[in-house]
């Protein structure tokens, strides 16, 4: 597999995830109105994001590993399953895919519709949004790390991972919008140009990355039984400086 194929797969997989997931939000808002549709959003949008991830994984997962999320790539990097060049390349590809997804949605609708798809913690405050994103990303990453490593669960990964994302959206939409994916948040925020979205974007950039590290640490200790991180830190340092 050539490197450009992996990066293009990450662009297209993230594009599918962001476009289909955010299109579902716009469809709900169009059907019931942006002010009265939280119940329908909660009923439908988590499934849209889960099925979108399922589509991306079946289409491109075998090419790139199907990260479609900078937090997932970070977890794979610290677990020594991705190189530093892949970390950077995948991040660029994922953001590009998310921007392309939101641009496509804007071409189909308008900037107001795209703004309605941005993540936000609303009246909950940045602290609640931060905690929600860290915890939910950690759970998501632990599922991914295990099903992609386990010999007994590996054939279930393309289903288990999207189902985990569905559960995370059902739980997290009222608290943080359930991003757990910096690229998913970057796309609508930048394309819509929403001042609120851009001012809150730091939460959705940093909290999922922190959550990825927390999830990796918990998974490594509890599932792998490894409490010595010195070799991991040395490998990360070598990768970063090489």
DORO-772556 format. One record per residue: z, x, y of N, C-alpha, C in turn; residue in one letter; residue number from 1; chain. Coordinates in steps of 0.1 Angstrom, whole numbers, plus 5000, padded with zeros to 4 digits. Layout:
<nodes>
NODE   nw   nu   nv  caw  cau  cav   cw   cu   cv resn resi chain
NODE    Z    X    Y    Z    X    Y    Z    X    Y    a  NUM     A
...
</nodes>
This chain:
<nodes>
NODE   nw   nu   nv  caw  cau  cav   cw   cu   cv resn resi chain
NODE 5000 5008 4988 5000 5000 5000 5000 5009 5012    x    1     A
NODE 4990 5007 5021 4990 5014 5033 4999 5009 5044    x    2     A
NODE 5004 5018 5053 5014 5015 5062 5010 5004 5072    x    3     A
NODE 4997 5004 5076 4993 4994 5085 4993 4980 5079    x    4     A
NODE 4991 4979 5066 4992 4966 5059 5006 4960 5060    x    5     A
NODE 5016 4969 5058 5030 4965 5059 5033 4959 5073    x    6     A
NODE 5029 4967 5083 5032 4963 5097 5025 4950 5100    x    7     A
NODE 5012 4948 5096 5005 4936 5099 5011 4924 5091    x    8     A
NODE 5016 4927 5079 5023 4916 5072 5035 4912 5079    x    9     A
NODE 5042 4921 5085 5054 4917 5093 5051 4909 5105    x   10     A
NODE 5040 4913 5112 5035 4905 5123 5032 4891 5119    x   11     A
NODE 5024 4889 5109 5019 4876 5105 5031 4868 5099    x   12     A
NODE 5040 4874 5091 5051 4867 5085 5060 4862 5096    x   13     A
NODE 5063 4870 5106 5072 4866 5117 5065 4855 5126    x   14     A
NODE 5052 4857 5127 5044 4846 5134 5045 4833 5127    x   15     A
NODE 5044 4832 5114 5045 4820 5107 5059 4814 5109    x   16     A
NODE 5069 4822 5108 5083 4818 5109 5086 4812 5123    x   17     A
NODE 5082 4819 5133 5085 4814 5147 5076 4802 5150    x   18     A
NODE 5063 4803 5147 5054 4792 5151 5058 4779 5144    x   19     A
NODE 5060 4779 5131 5063 4766 5124 5077 4761 5128    x   20     A
NODE 5086 4770 5128 5100 4766 5132 5101 4760 5146    x   21     A
NODE 5094 4766 5156 5095 4761 5169 5086 4749 5171    x   22     A
NODE 5075 4749 5164 5066 4737 5165 5074 4724 5160    x   23     A
NODE 5083 4726 5150 5091 4715 5145 5100 4710 5156    x   24     A
NODE 5106 4719 5164 5114 4715 5175 5107 4707 5185    x   25     A
NODE 5095 4711 5188 5086 4704 5198 5082 4691 5192    x   26     A
NODE 5079 4690 5180 5075 4677 5173 5086 4667 5174    x   27     A
NODE 5099 4672 5171 5110 4663 5172 5112 4658 5186    x   28     A
NODE 5112 4667 5196 5114 4664 5210 5103 4654 5215    x   29     A
NODE 5091 4656 5210 5080 4647 5214 5082 4633 5208    x   30     A
NODE 5087 4632 5196 5089 4619 5189 5101 4611 5195    x   31     A
NODE 5112 4618 5198 5124 4611 5202 5129 4614 5216    x   32     A
NODE 5123 4624 5222 5128 4628 5235 5138 4640 5234    x   33     A
NODE 5137 4649 5244 5145 4661 5243 5160 4658 5245    x   34     A
NODE 5164 4647 5251 5178 4644 5254 5184 4636 5243    x   35     A
NODE 5177 4630 5234 5183 4621 5224 5180 4625 5209    x   36     A
NODE 5175 4637 5207 5171 4640 5194 5179 4650 5186    x   37     A
NODE 5192 4652 5190 5199 4663 5183 5201 4659 5168    x   38     A
NODE 5204 4647 5165 5205 4643 5151 5193 4645 5143    x   39     A
NODE 5181 4642 5149 5168 4644 5141 5165 4659 5141    x   40     A
NODE 5169 4667 5151 5167 4681 5151 5175 4687 5140    x   41     A
NODE 5188 4683 5138 5196 4688 5128 5191 4684 5114    x   42     A
NODE 5184 4673 5113 5180 4668 5100 5167 4675 5096    x   43     A
NODE 5158 4679 5106 5145 4684 5102 5143 4699 5105    x   44     A
NODE 5148 4704 5116 5144 4718 5120 5149 4728 5110    x   45     A
NODE 5161 4727 5105 5165 4737 5095 5156 4738 5083    x   46     A
NODE 5151 4726 5079 5141 4727 5068 5128 4733 5072    x   47     A
NODE 5124 4731 5084 5111 4737 5089 5112 4752 5089    x   48     A
NODE 5124 4757 5094 5125 4772 5094 5126 4777 5080    x   49     A
NODE 5133 4770 5071 5134 4775 5057 5120 4775 5050    x   50     A
NODE 5113 4764 5052 5099 4763 5046 5090 4773 5052    x   51     A
NODE 5091 4776 5065 5083 4785 5072 5085 4799 5066    x   52     A
NODE 5098 4802 5064 5101 4815 5058 5096 4816 5044    x   53     A
NODE 5097 4805 5036 5091 4804 5023 5076 4807 5023    x   54     A
NODE 5069 4801 5033 5055 4804 5034 5052 4818 5037    x   55     A
NODE 5059 4824 5046 5057 4838 5050 5060 4847 5038    x   56     A
NODE 5071 4844 5031 5074 4853 5019 5063 4852 5008    x   57     A
NODE 5059 4840 5005 5048 4839 4995 5035 4845 5000    x   58     A
NODE 5032 4844 5013 5020 4850 5018 5020 4865 5019    x   59     A
NODE 5031 4871 5024 5031 4885 5027 5043 4893 5022    x   60     A
NODE 5052 4886 5015 5064 4893 5011 5062 4905 5002    x   61     A
NODE 5052 4904 4993 5049 4915 4984 5043 4927 4991    x   62     A
NODE 5038 4925 5003 5032 4936 5010 5042 4944 5018    x   63     A
NODE 5051 4937 5025 5060 4944 5034 5075 4943 5030    x   64     A
NODE 5078 4935 5020 5091 4932 5016 5096 4919 5023    x   65     A
NODE 5088 4914 5032 5092 4901 5039 5104 4901 5047    x   66     A
NODE 5106 4911 5056 5118 4911 5064 5117 4900 5075    x   67     A
NODE 5106 4901 5083 5103 4891 5094 5115 4890 5104    x   68     A
NODE 5124 4900 5105 5136 4898 5112 5142 4912 5114    x   69     A
NODE 5144 4917 5126 5149 4930 5129 5163 4933 5123    x   70     A
NODE 5171 4922 5121 5185 4924 5115 5183 4927 5101    x   71     A
NODE 5174 4921 5094 5172 4924 5080 5167 4938 5078    x   72     A
NODE 5157 4942 5087 5152 4956 5086 5163 4966 5088    x   73     A
NODE 5172 4963 5098 5184 4972 5100 5192 4973 5088    x   74     A
NODE 5195 4962 5081 5203 4963 5069 5196 4971 5058    x   75     A
NODE 5183 4969 5057 5176 4977 5047 5176 4992 5051    x   76     A
NODE 5176 4995 5064 5176 5009 5068 5190 5015 5064    x   77     A
NODE 5201 5009 5068 5214 5015 5065 5217 5015 5050    x   78     A
NODE 5210 5007 5042 5211 5007 5028 5201 5017 5021    x   79     A
NODE 5195 5024 5030 5185 5035 5026 5173 5029 5018    x   80     A
NODE 5169 5017 5021 5157 5011 5015 5145 5011 5025    x   81     A
NODE 5148 5015 5037 5137 5016 5047 5139 5029 5055    x   82     A
NODE 5128 5036 5059 5128 5048 5066 5130 5045 5081    x   83     A
NODE 5133 5055 5089 5134 5053 5103 5121 5049 5110    x   84     A
NODE 5110 5054 5104 5097 5050 5109 5094 5036 5106    x   85     A
NODE 5098 5031 5095 5096 5017 5091 5106 5008 5100    x   86     A
NODE 5118 5013 5103 5127 5006 5111 5120 5003 5125    x   87     A
NODE 5115 5013 5131 5108 5012 5144 5095 5003 5143    x   88     A
NODE 5087 5007 5133 5075 5000 5131 5076 4985 5128    x   89     A
NODE 5086 4982 5119 5088 4968 5116 5094 4960 5128    x   90     A
NODE 5103 4966 5136 5108 4960 5148 5097 4956 5157    x   91     A
NODE 5088 4966 5160 5077 4963 5169 5068 4952 5164    x   92     A
NODE 5065 4953 5151 5057 4942 5144 5063 4929 5145    x   93     A
NODE 5076 4928 5143 5083 4915 5142 5083 4909 5156    x   94     A
NODE 5086 4917 5166 5086 4912 5180 5072 4907 5184    x   95     A
NODE 5062 4915 5180 5048 4911 5183 5045 4898 5176    x   96     A
NODE 5049 4896 5164 5046 4884 5157 5053 4872 5163    x   97     A
NODE 5066 4874 5168 5073 4863 5174 5066 4859 5188    x   98     A
NODE 5062 4869 5195 5056 4867 5208 5042 4859 5206    x   99     A
NODE 5035 4863 5195 5023 4856 5192 5025 4842 5188    x  100     A
NODE 5036 4840 5181 5039 4826 5177 5042 4817 5189    x  101     A
NODE 5050 4823 5198 5054 4815 5210 5042 4813 5219    x  102     A
NODE 5034 4823 5220 5022 4822 5229 5012 4811 5223    x  103     A
NODE 5011 4811 5210 5003 4801 5203 5008 4787 5206    x  104     A
NODE 5021 4785 5205 5028 4773 5208 5025 4769 5223    x  105     A
NODE 5026 4778 5232 5023 4775 5246 5009 4771 5248    x  106     A
NODE 4999 4778 5242 4985 4774 5243 4983 4760 5238    x  107     A
NODE 4991 4756 5228 4990 4742 5222 4997 4732 5231    x  108     A
NODE 5007 4736 5239 5015 4727 5246 5016 4732 5261    x  109     A
NODE 5028 4736 5265 5030 4742 5278 5043 4750 5278    x  110     A
NODE 5046 4756 5289 5058 4765 5290 5071 4757 5289    x  111     A
NODE 5071 4744 5293 5083 4736 5292 5086 4733 5277    x  112     A
NODE 5076 4731 5269 5078 4729 5255 5083 4741 5248    x  113     A
NODE 5078 4753 5252 5083 4765 5246 5098 4767 5251    x  114     A
NODE 5101 4764 5263 5115 4766 5268 5124 4758 5260    x  115     A
NODE 5120 4746 5255 5128 4737 5247 5132 4743 5233    x  116     A
NODE 5125 4754 5229 5127 4760 5216 5135 4773 5217    x  117     A
NODE 5140 4777 5229 5148 4789 5230 5162 4786 5224    x  118     A
NODE 5168 4797 5219 5182 4796 5214 5191 4795 5226    x  119     A
NODE 5203 4789 5224 5213 4788 5234 5226 4784 5229    x  120     A
NODE 5237 4788 5235 5250 4785 5230 5256 4774 5239    x  121     A
NODE 5248 4770 5250 5252 4758 5258 5266 4759 5263    x  122     A
NODE 5274 4748 5262 5287 4747 5267 5297 4754 5258    x  123     A
NODE 5293 4760 5247 5302 4767 5238 5307 4780 5244    x  124     A
NODE 5299 4786 5252 5302 4799 5258 5297 4810 5249    x  125     A
NODE 5296 4822 5256 5290 4834 5249 5298 4838 5238    x  126     A
NODE 5311 4837 5238 5320 4841 5227 5317 4834 5215    x  127     A
NODE 5316 4821 5216 5313 4812 5204 5299 4816 5199    x  128     A
NODE 5289 4817 5208 5276 4821 5204 5276 4834 5196    x  129     A
NODE 5283 4844 5202 5284 4857 5196 5289 4856 5182    x  130     A
NODE 5301 4850 5180 5307 4849 5167 5298 4842 5157    x  131     A
NODE 5292 4831 5161 5283 4824 5152 5272 4832 5147    x  132     A
NODE 5266 4840 5156 5254 4848 5153 5258 4860 5144    x  133     A
NODE 5270 4866 5147 5274 4877 5138 5278 4872 5124    x  134     A
NODE 5285 4861 5123 5290 4857 5110 5278 4851 5102    x  135     A
NODE 5269 4843 5108 5258 4837 5101 5248 4848 5097    x  136     A
NODE 5246 4858 5105 5236 4869 5102 5242 4877 5090    x  137     A
NODE 5255 4879 5090 5262 4887 5079 5260 4880 5066    x  138     A
NODE 5262 4867 5066 5260 4859 5054 5245 4860 5049    x  139     A
NODE 5236 4858 5058 5222 4859 5055 5218 4872 5049    x  140     A
NODE 5223 4883 5055 5220 4896 5051 5226 4899 5037    x  141     A
NODE 5238 4894 5035 5244 4897 5022 5236 4890 5010    x  142     A
NODE 5231 4878 5013 5222 4871 5003 5210 4880 5000    x  143     A
NODE 5203 4884 5011 5191 4892 5010 5194 4905 5002    x  144     A
NODE 5204 4912 5006 5207 4925 5000 5210 4923 4985    x  145     A
NODE 5216 4912 4981 5219 4911 4967 5208 4906 4959    x  146     A
NODE 5200 4896 4963 5189 4891 4955 5178 4901 4954    x  147     A
NODE 5177 4910 4964 5166 4920 4963 5170 4932 4955    x  148     A
NODE 5183 4933 4952 5188 4944 4944 5191 4940 4929    x  149     A
NODE 5195 4928 4927 5200 4923 4914 5189 4922 4904    x  150     A
NODE 5191 4927 4892 5180 4925 4882 5180 4911 4877    x  151     A
NODE 5191 4903 4878 5191 4890 4873 5187 4879 4883    x  152     A
NODE 5187 4883 4896 5184 4873 4907 5171 4877 4914    x  153     A
NODE 5165 4888 4911 5153 4892 4919 5142 4882 4918    x  154     A
NODE 5140 4875 4907 5129 4865 4907 5133 4852 4914    x  155     A
NODE 5145 4851 4919 5149 4839 4927 5149 4841 4942    x  156     A
NODE 5145 4854 4946 5147 4857 4960 5138 4849 4970    x  157     A
NODE 5126 4846 4966 5117 4839 4975 5122 4824 4977    x  158     A
NODE 5131 4820 4969 5137 4806 4971 5151 4807 4977    x  159     A
NODE 5159 4817 4971 5173 4818 4976 5173 4821 4991    x  160     A
NODE 5165 4830 4995 5166 4835 5009 5162 4824 5019    x  161     A
NODE 5151 4816 5017 5148 4805 5026 5159 4794 5025    x  162     A
NODE 5165 4792 5014 5176 4782 5013 5188 4786 5021    x  163     A
NODE 5191 4799 5020 5202 4804 5028 5199 4802 5043    x  164     A
NODE 5187 4804 5047 5183 4802 5061 5185 4787 5065    x  165     A
NODE 5181 4778 5056 5183 4764 5059 5198 4761 5061    x  166     A
NODE 5206 4766 5052 5221 4763 5053 5226 4769 5066    x  167     A
NODE 5221 4781 5070 5226 4787 5083 5222 4779 5095    x  168     A
NODE 5210 4773 5094 5205 4764 5106 5214 4752 5106    x  169     A
NODE 5216 4746 5095 5224 4733 5095 5238 4736 5101    x  170     A
NODE 5244 4748 5098 5257 4751 5103 5257 4756 5117    x  171     A
NODE 5247 4764 5121 5247 4771 5134 5240 4765 5146    x  172     A
NODE 5232 4755 5144 5224 4750 5155 5233 4745 5167    x  173     A
NODE 5244 4738 5164 5252 4733 5175 5260 4744 5182    x  174     A
NODE 5262 4755 5175 5271 4766 5181 5263 4777 5188    x  175     A
NODE 5251 4780 5183 5243 4791 5189 5228 4789 5188    x  176     A
NODE 5224 4778 5183 5210 4776 5180 5205 4782 5167    x  177     A
NODE 5214 4790 5161 5211 4795 5147 5199 4804 5147    x  178     A
NODE 5199 4815 5156 5188 4824 5156 5189 4833 5144    x  179     A
NODE 5199 4841 5143 5202 4852 5133 5190 4861 5132    x  180     A
NODE 5182 4862 5143 5169 4869 5142 5165 4873 5157    x  181     A
NODE 5167 4885 5161 5164 4889 5175 5149 4886 5179    x  182     A
NODE 5140 4888 5169 5126 4885 5173 5124 4870 5175    x  183     A
NODE 5130 4862 5167 5128 4847 5169 5133 4843 5183    x  184     A
NODE 5143 4850 5188 5149 4846 5201 5140 4852 5212    x  185     A
NODE 5135 4864 5210 5127 4871 5221 5115 4863 5224    x  186     A
NODE 5107 4859 5213 5095 4852 5216 5095 4840 5225    x  187     A
NODE 5103 4830 5222 5104 4819 5232 5110 4822 5245    x  188     A
NODE 5120 4831 5245 5126 4835 5258 5116 4841 5268    x  189     A
NODE 5109 4851 5263 5099 4858 5272 5087 4850 5275    x  190     A
NODE 5082 4842 5265 5070 4835 5268 5073 4823 5277    x  191     A
NODE 5084 4817 5276 5088 4806 5285 5092 4810 5299    x  192     A
NODE 5097 4823 5299 5102 4828 5312 5114 4821 5317    x  193     A
NODE 5121 4814 5308 5133 4807 5312 5144 4817 5317    x  194     A
NODE 5150 4814 5329 5160 4823 5334 5173 4822 5325    x  195     A
NODE 5176 4810 5320 5188 4809 5312 5186 4816 5299    x  196     A
NODE 5174 4814 5293 5172 4821 5280 5172 4836 5281    x  197     A
NODE 5167 4841 5292 5167 4856 5294 5181 4861 5297    x  198     A
NODE 5188 4853 5305 5202 4858 5308 5211 4857 5295    x  199     A
NODE 5208 4849 5286 5216 4848 5274 5210 4856 5262    x  200     A
NODE 5199 4862 5264 5192 4869 5254 5200 4881 5248    x  201     A
NODE 5208 4887 5256 5216 4899 5250 5224 4895 5238    x  202     A
NODE 5229 4882 5238 5237 4878 5226 5228 4878 5214    x  203     A
NODE 5216 4873 5215 5207 4871 5204 5200 4884 5200    x  204     A
NODE 5201 4894 5209 5196 4908 5205 5207 4915 5198    x  205     A
NODE 5219 4915 5203 5229 4924 5197 5237 4918 5186    x  206     A
NODE 5241 4905 5187 5250 4899 5177 5243 4899 5163    x  207     A
NODE 5231 4896 5161 5225 4896 5148 5225 4911 5142    x  208     A
NODE 5223 4921 5151 5223 4934 5146 5237 4938 5141    x  209     A
NODE 5247 4934 5149 5261 4937 5145 5264 4929 5132    x  210     A
NODE 5259 4917 5131 5261 4909 5119 5254 4916 5107    x  211     A
NODE 5243 4922 5109 5236 4929 5098 5245 4940 5093    x  212     A
NODE 5251 4948 5102 5259 4959 5097 5272 4954 5090    x  213     A
NODE 5278 4943 5096 5290 4937 5090 5286 4932 5076    x  214     A
NODE 5275 4925 5074 5271 4920 5061 5268 4931 5051    x  215     A
NODE 5262 4942 5056 5260 4953 5047 5273 4960 5042    x  216     A
NODE 5282 4961 5052 5295 4967 5048 5302 4959 5038    x  217     A
NODE 5303 4946 5040 5310 4937 5031 5303 4937 5018    x  218     A
NODE 5290 4936 5017 5283 4936 5005 5285 4949 4997    x  219     A
NODE 5284 4960 5004 5286 4973 4998 5300 4974 4991    x  220     A
NODE 5310 4970 4998 5324 4971 4993 5326 4961 4982    x  221     A
NODE 5323 4949 4984 5327 4938 4975 5318 4938 4963    x  222     A
NODE 5305 4938 4965 5295 4937 4954 5293 4950 4947    x  223     A
NODE 5291 4961 4955 5288 4974 4949 5300 4982 4946    x  224     A
NODE 5311 4978 4951 5324 4985 4948 5324 4999 4954    x  225     A
NODE 5317 5001 4965 5316 5014 4971 5323 5014 4985    x  226     A
NODE 5334 5022 4985 5342 5022 4998 5341 5036 5005    x  227     A
NODE 5332 5044 5000 5330 5057 5006 5317 5057 5013    x  228     A
NODE 5317 5057 5027 5305 5056 5035 5301 5069 5040    x  229     A
NODE 5307 5080 5036 5303 5093 5041 5289 5097 5038    x  230     A
NODE 5284 5094 5025 5271 5097 5021 5261 5089 5029    x  231     A
NODE 5264 5076 5032 5255 5067 5039 5254 5072 5053    x  232     A
NODE 5265 5076 5060 5265 5080 5073 5257 5093 5075    x  233     A
NODE 5258 5102 5064 5251 5114 5065 5236 5112 5063    x  234     A
NODE 5232 5102 5054 5218 5099 5052 5212 5093 5065    x  235     A
NODE 5220 5084 5072 5215 5078 5084 5213 5088 5095    x  236     A
NODE 5223 5098 5096 5221 5108 5106 5209 5117 5103    x  237     A
NODE 5207 5121 5090 5195 5129 5087 5182 5122 5090    x  238     A
NODE 5182 5108 5087 5170 5101 5090 5167 5100 5105    x  239     A
NODE 5178 5098 5112 5176 5097 5127 5172 5110 5134    x  240     A
NODE 5176 5121 5128 5173 5134 5134 5161 5141 5128    x  241     A
NODE 5156 5136 5117 5144 5143 5111 5131 5139 5117    x  242     A
</nodes>
